[in-house]
Amino acid sequence: RQKYEVALQNVQRKEFEKQLMWERNQMILSDKYKKIKKKQIEKEKSMKRKKANKDQEIRQAKEANDEHLRLKLEEFKEKERKFEERLLKHKEKVKLRQKEREDYEEMKRMERDIK
């Protein structure tokens, strides 16, 4: 009977040790899972921050580019306006010279007619 009790105690002790080991392993696995999950969440947050920063940089670059293009367009329009003014002045000068030439020719014709 004593052998039976000792054997039972050994079996119970081994079962208890197995249970403790299983619980310990579960805790370790749980801790590892928590650490992995925490790292994963941190990584996702980091990626979101990086994406937000990148989007902000792109938006700022686009705004700067739009402003640059707007200034270039204004500059181009100003040059075009000045060119139109110069062209108009040139046309007026050409008309004036043409008129002077015609007046001169008319005067010469009249002088010939008088002679």
C-alpha contacts under 8 A as a table, 3 or more apart, distances in Angstrom:
res1	aa1	res2	aa2	distance
1	R	4	Y	4.99
1	R	5	E	6.33
2	Q	5	E	5.05
2	Q	6	V	6.13
3	K	6	V	5.07
3	K	7	A	5.97
4	Y	7	A	5.07
4	Y	8	L	6.03
5	E	8	L	4.93
5	E	9	Q	6.04
6	V	9	Q	5.01
6	V	10	N	6.09
7	A	10	N	5.02
7	A	11	V	6.12
8	L	11	V	5.05
8	L	12	Q	6.00
9	Q	12	Q	4.95
9	Q	13	R	5.86
10	N	13	R	4.98
10	N	14	K	6.04
11	V	14	K	5.12
11	V	15	E	6.07
12	Q	15	E	5.01
12	Q	16	F	6.00
13	R	16	F	4.97
13	R	17	E	6.08
14	K	17	E	4.99
14	K	18	K	6.03
15	E	18	K	4.99
15	E	19	Q	6.12
16	F	19	Q	5.00
16	F	20	L	6.17
17	E	20	L	4.99
17	E	21	M	6.05
18	K	21	M	5.07
18	K	22	W	6.03
19	Q	22	W	5.05
19	Q	23	E	6.14
20	L	23	E	5.12
20	L	24	R	6.02
21	M	24	R	4.98
21	M	25	N	6.03
22	W	25	N	5.10
22	W	26	Q	6.10
23	E	26	Q	4.98
23	E	27	M	6.18
24	R	27	M	5.11
24	R	28	I	6.21
25	N	28	I	4.99
25	N	29	L	6.03
26	Q	29	L	5.05
26	Q	30	S	5.91
27	M	30	S	4.91
27	M	31	D	6.01
28	I	31	D	5.08
28	I	32	K	6.08
29	L	32	K	5.01
29	L	33	Y	5.99
30	S	33	Y	5.01
30	S	34	K	6.11
31	D	34	K	5.02
31	D	35	K	6.13
32	K	35	K	5.06
32	K	36	I	6.06
33	Y	36	I	5.06
33	Y	37	K	5.95
34	K	37	K	5.04
34	K	38	K	5.96
35	K	38	K	5.03
35	K	39	K	6.13
36	I	39	K	5.13
36	I	40	Q	6.07
37	K	40	Q	4.95
37	K	41	I	6.14
38	K	41	I	5.12
38	K	42	E	6.15
39	K	42	E	5.03
39	K	43	K	6.00
40	Q	43	K	5.04
40	Q	44	E	6.17
41	I	44	E	5.08
41	I	45	K	6.19
42	E	45	K	5.07
42	E	46	S	6.06
43	K	46	S	4.97
43	K	47	M	6.11
44	E	47	M	5.03
44	E	48	K	6.13
45	K	48	K	5.04
45	K	49	R	6.13
46	S	49	R	5.06
46	S	50	K	6.11
47	M	50	K	5.02
47	M	51	K	6.03
48	K	51	K	5.05
48	K	52	A	6.02
49	R	52	A	5.04
49	R	53	N	6.07
50	K	53	N	5.07
50	K	54	K	6.04
51	K	54	K	4.98
51	K	55	D	6.00
52	A	55	D	5.04
52	A	56	Q	6.08
53	N	56	Q	5.00
53	N	57	E	6.14
54	K	57	E	5.02
54	K	58	I	6.13
55	D	58	I	5.04
55	D	59	R	6.04
56	Q	59	R	5.02
56	Q	60	Q	6.07
57	E	60	Q	5.11
57	E	61	A	6.02
58	I	61	A	5.06
58	I	62	K	6.02
59	R	62	K	5.07
59	R	63	E	6.13
60	Q	63	E	5.05
60	Q	64	A	6.05
61	A	64	A	5.03
61	A	65	N	5.96
62	K	65	N	4.93
62	K	66	D	5.96
63	E	66	D	4.98
63	E	67	E	6.10
64	A	67	E	5.08
64	A	68	H	6.08
65	N	68	H	4.92
65	N	69	L	6.06
66	D	69	L	5.07
66	D	70	R	6.04
67	E	70	R	5.00
67	E	71	L	6.16
68	H	71	L	5.17
68	H	72	K	6.16
69	L	72	K	4.95
69	L	73	L	6.04
70	R	73	L	5.05
70	R	74	E	6.20
71	L	74	E	5.06
71	L	75	E	6.09
72	K	75	E	4.97
72	K	76	F	6.03
73	L	76	F	4.97
73	L	77	K	6.09
74	E	77	K	5.08
74	E	78	E	6.15
75	E	78	E	5.13
75	E	79	K	6.26
76	F	79	K	5.10
76	F	80	E	6.04
77	K	80	E	4.92
77	K	81	R	6.05
78	E	81	R	5.06
78	E	82	K	6.23
79	K	82	K	5.10
79	K	83	F	6.06
80	E	83	F	4.99
80	E	84	E	6.15
81	R	84	E	5.07
81	R	85	E	6.25
82	K	85	E	5.03
82	K	86	R	6.21
83	F	86	R	5.09
83	F	87	L	6.04
84	E	87	L	4.99
84	E	88	L	6.06
85	E	88	L	5.10
85	E	89	K	6.19
86	R	89	K	5.08
86	R	90	H	6.05
87	L	90	H	4.99
87	L	91	K	6.15
88	L	91	K	5.07
88	L	92	E	6.20
89	K	92	E	5.05
89	K	93	K	6.18
90	H	93	K	5.04
90	H	94	V	6.13
91	K	94	V	4.99
91	K	95	K	6.13
92	E	95	K	5.06
92	E	96	L	6.04
93	K	96	L	4.94
93	K	97	R	6.09
94	V	97	R	5.12
94	V	98	Q	6.04
95	K	98	Q	4.95
95	K	99	K	6.04
96	L	99	K	5.02
96	L	100	E	6.10
97	R	100	E	4.91
97	R	101	R	5.97
98	Q	101	R	5.02
98	Q	102	E	6.11
99	K	102	E	5.04
99	K	103	D	6.03
100	E	103	D	4.98
100	E	104	Y	5.99
101	R	104	Y	4.99
101	R	105	E	6.06
102	E	105	E	5.03
102	E	106	E	5.97
103	D	106	E	4.98
103	D	107	M	6.05
104	Y	107	M	5.01
104	Y	108	K	6.18
105	E	108	K	5.03
105	E	109	R	6.07
106	E	109	R	5.04
106	E	110	M	6.14
107	M	110	M	5.08
107	M	111	E	6.18
108	K	111	E	5.01
108	K	112	R	6.22
109	R	112	R	5.08
109	R	113	D	6.06
110	M	113	D	4.89
110	M	114	I	6.05
111	E	114	I	5.08
111	E	115	K	6.35
112	R	115	K	5.16
